Amino acid sequence: MRKLALNDEILLKIDKPARYIGNEVNSVMKDKNEVDIRFAMCFPDVYEIGMSHLGIQILYDMFNRREDVWCERVYSPWVDLDKIMREEHLPLFALESQDAIKDFDFLGITIQYEMCYTNILQVLDLSQIPLFAKEREEEDPIVIGGGPCTYNPEPLADFFDIFYIGEGETVYNELFNAYKENKKNGGSRQTFLEMAAEIDGLYVPAFYDVEYKEDGTILSFTPNNIHAKEKIHKQMVLNISESSYPEKPVVPFIKVTQDRVVLEIMRGCIRGCRFCQAGMIYRPTREKNLEKLKDYAYKMLKNTGHEEISLSSLSSSDYTELEGLVTFLIEEFKGKGINISLPSLRIDAFSLDVMGKVQDIRKSSLTFAPEAGSQRLRDVINKGLTEEIILEGAGQAFEGGWSRVKLYFMLGLPTETEEDMKEIAHLAEKVAKRYYEVPKENRNGKCQIVASTSFFVPKPFTPFQWATMCTSEEYIEKAHVVNNEMKAQLNKKSLKYNWHEADVTVLEGVFARGDRKVGKVLLEAYNLGCLYDSWSEYFQNDLWMQAFEHTGVDIGFYNLRKRELDEIFPWDFIDIGVTKKFLMREWTRSIEEKVTPNCRMGCSGCGAAIYGGGVCIEGKN
């Protein structure tokens, strides 16, 4: 019988104890004495968020297929248990075995968004693992980070032993084999890290030195160990149809954010939006085989008991076999109580027809993401969406029975004017007006148009990585411009407007493009009590501002200053295939308000063709 790390008395004191007890359907149990490597897979947020993450499910399944590896899971304890663990000096533990994380060989942390960084320090702290990599001893786990934020790992460089740059299915087996070999030979932690540095895609930050100019920008970034490479090349799976994918994903005991089967249909995106990091770092586009997807859909639903299946990709409408897949799902699971979720669709006649078949139109709303209100600004960001297309899609939706539409925009985009901001309200009004053009007898209830704005954050490896950001006060002023213009519209009763938190956006910008110097701000903020910063009820901007003041780090240096085209960025040592020359060209084209065609319309020479695969070789086999 497995002994729980938390006793009944503690479990009765905390909210949702099922977050911590393990034993879920399809979780993997092994004899720890029969494996060579124990890997704790961590998502640094609460269980409900972490259990919804597809990447962890994929790697958990892949690692556990090896007889010599036991991969277990760990998430950030919620604030109630965090308090108890500190008071009782209880070490953080894995769900499957309930063993302390500090006794594992590896702690792998998925770094999905910048505002989880204090939670990373919480996980290390509660695990009783030294926060700084340089202070870890031979018996401490190797701390390895992966996920989209590792495309600029520098703010976290002091806290991690290794960063994995790219898609996780590629070189982990090589890393595990190196770990076993090092252990067999009686090698040290240092010799293993040197072996890891030899593996493509793995970055050991301790093996690099950064020098700065007097103005604070980077002078040089150089290896200090002969095993370290000058360039780290991102790892990616070319044939995703044959790569590892879980047929038996773990089923949570409690309701989580995405309580459904997730079917990944493709990776990458052909669109080339200039603000979108995912669209650049996951190039080229790679599609999954239709027959494979049919097989996975059947097996995953059977093995989990879930009543919903979601098709996952950056732009599902661009999957060439979408019609065949959706037709199969509708026919195969008709009358079996299975819902089909279709996120990331472009709103066109086919998509609306499909959604009409799989959704309860009376209960559901449609989502458009124009990103900018004016056509000029949509051209700047290369959205490839005209007002005509938006209104045509909305009109078809209203005629098809929908009455609720969500519109997503960004404020603070490069070259934005006050007129561009006001155009957000004008576009929302035009969409509402289109609803009232439908004959009254054909309308389905009350019209509701919800416009939401987030604030723009420039991200590494995008054409906008050179852009400046606004202050939080400037962002709020922009939101008020939109809000006031909304109130002036004729159909204002049908319009609703929401905006994101500006203070969080400013911090996200610092860590998105920060260097190693901002790591001390992160540590100071954590020591002051910052935690769960992506949760508005726990975000404490005043403590973050204290942390910047105490450490002498200037927010404006990271967000407000102009970046020259020849500046060395903290992430320039990473090669994602897409070249800096291409990104510069797109930055220039954005200022010139020029649209670049999507990848299927014509190759723009981004550099990703070096990988092969996807649209880069379509029709060339």
Secondary structure, DSSP 8 states (H G I E B T S, - for coil): ----SS-HHHHHHSS-GGGT----BT-----GGG-SEEEEEEESS-HHHHTT-HHHHHHHHHHHTSTTEEEEEEE---HHHHHHHHHHT---B-TTT--BGGGSSEEEEE---GGGHHHHHHHHHHTT--SSGGG--TTS-EEEEESGGGGS-GGGGGG-SEEE-B-TTTTHHHHHHHHHHHHHTT--HHHHHHHHHTSTTEE-GGGEEEEE-TTSSEEEEEESSTTS-SSEE-B--S-TTTS---SS--B-SS--TT-SEEEE-EES-SS--TT-HHHHHT-S-EE--HHHHHHHHHHHHHHH--SEEEEE-S-GGG-TTHHHHHHHHHHHTTTTT-EEE--S---SHHHHHHHHHHS-TTT--EEEEEESSSHHHHHHTT----HHHHHHHHHHHHHTT--EEEEEEEES-TT--HHHHHHHHHHHHHHHHHHHTS-GGG--S--EEEEEEEE----TTSGGGG-----HHHHHHHHHHHHHHHHTSTTGGGEEEEE--HHHHHHHHHHHS--GGGHHHHHHHHHHT---TTSTTT--HHHHHHHHHHHT--HHHHHTS---TT---TTTTEE-SS-HHHHHHHHHHHHTT-----TTT-----SGGGG--GGGSTT--
